[in-house]
Amino acid sequence: MDVDIAMVGGGPAGLALAGNLERASFSSVVYQPSARDVPPRGGCLDLHEGGGQLAMEEAGCYEKCWECGQEVEMQPFTKPVVPTSDDRTSRRREAGFSLLLRRFTHTG
């Protein structure tokens, strides 16, 4: 694979940098040593409309992240987050960070 820049670390900063480099016409690859073997974790990526979702659209990765997530219905802090019922049309999704790492990085 012939690229201009290789990055180690598929966290939010590494993935954002890869998107910015692509928009600046640099080819890049992001390596995450354990991307394929990352066990499910409790954390998730929670992006709001007009903020994080807008930044992802501008970076050109919104649709790929959307595919990784599951729509959820947000409840007050006293209740758990639950999957969205079929009768709601929410544009809010949660995506486990482990799944995003596997989707956007290369193991190497």
N, C-alpha and C positions, 0 to 999 in steps of 0.2 A: 504494500500500500504506500503510495507516494503522496505525502501531504506536506504542507508548509509548516504546520505547528502540531505537535503532539502534547496533550495535557494528561497528567495523572491526577485523577480525582473527579468523580462524577457527581459531586455535590451541586447545590444550586449555583455556586459561583462558577464552577467548571463548565456546567451546561450553559449558563448565561454567556460566558466568554466564547464558547463554541458558536453560539448563535450570532454574537456580535462579529466574530471573525468571518463567518460566512457572509454576512451582509457587507463586509468590507472586502469581499472577494478573495479571502484567504481560505485555503482548504485546511481542515483540522480533523483530528480524531481525539476522542476522549477515552482514556483507559481507566477502568475501575477494576483493580485486581480481583475482586470477588463478586463482580456484578451478577454472574450467573448462579452463584452459590449463596447469595444473600438470603437468609431466612426471613420469613415475614416478621415485621416489627410492628409495634403499636403506633408508630408515628405516621402522619399522613401530610400531604401537601394540600393546604386549604387556601385557595385563591379567590378573591372577591372580584366581582365585575367592576370595571373602571380602575382597578389597581393591578393585582397580579395577573388576572386574566388578560387585561389589555397589554401588559408587558409581554406575556407569552404570545399573543397575536402578533405583536410587533417583531418578536424574535422568530416567528414562523414555526413555532412548535405547539401551538394551541390545540390543533386537531389531534395530534399524536397523543398529547397528554389527556385530552378529553376521552379518547378511546381506552385509556388505561384506568380511568376512574369509574366510580359508581355514584349515581345521583343519590343525594341524601336529603333528608328533611331535618333542618336544624331545630333543636328543642331548647327550652330554657336550661341553664346550667344544672338544674336539679334532675334533668332527664338525660338519657343517653342519646347519641346520634343514631338515627335509624334510617334504613333505606327508604327512598321516596316511594310513596304509594303510586299505583298506576294512574290515578286520576289527577296527579299534579304535573305541571310542566315547569319544573325548576331548571335553571341553567347553572346550578351549583353542583359540583362533584367533589369527591374526596378521592385521592389516589395515593395508595401506599407508596412510600418512598422506595422500598425494595423493588416494586414493580417498575417504577420510573427508571431506576438504575439499570435494570435488565433491558429496558426498551431503548435507552439512549446512549449506552456505553458499550465499549468492546472489552472483552476479557483478554488479558495479555500478560 
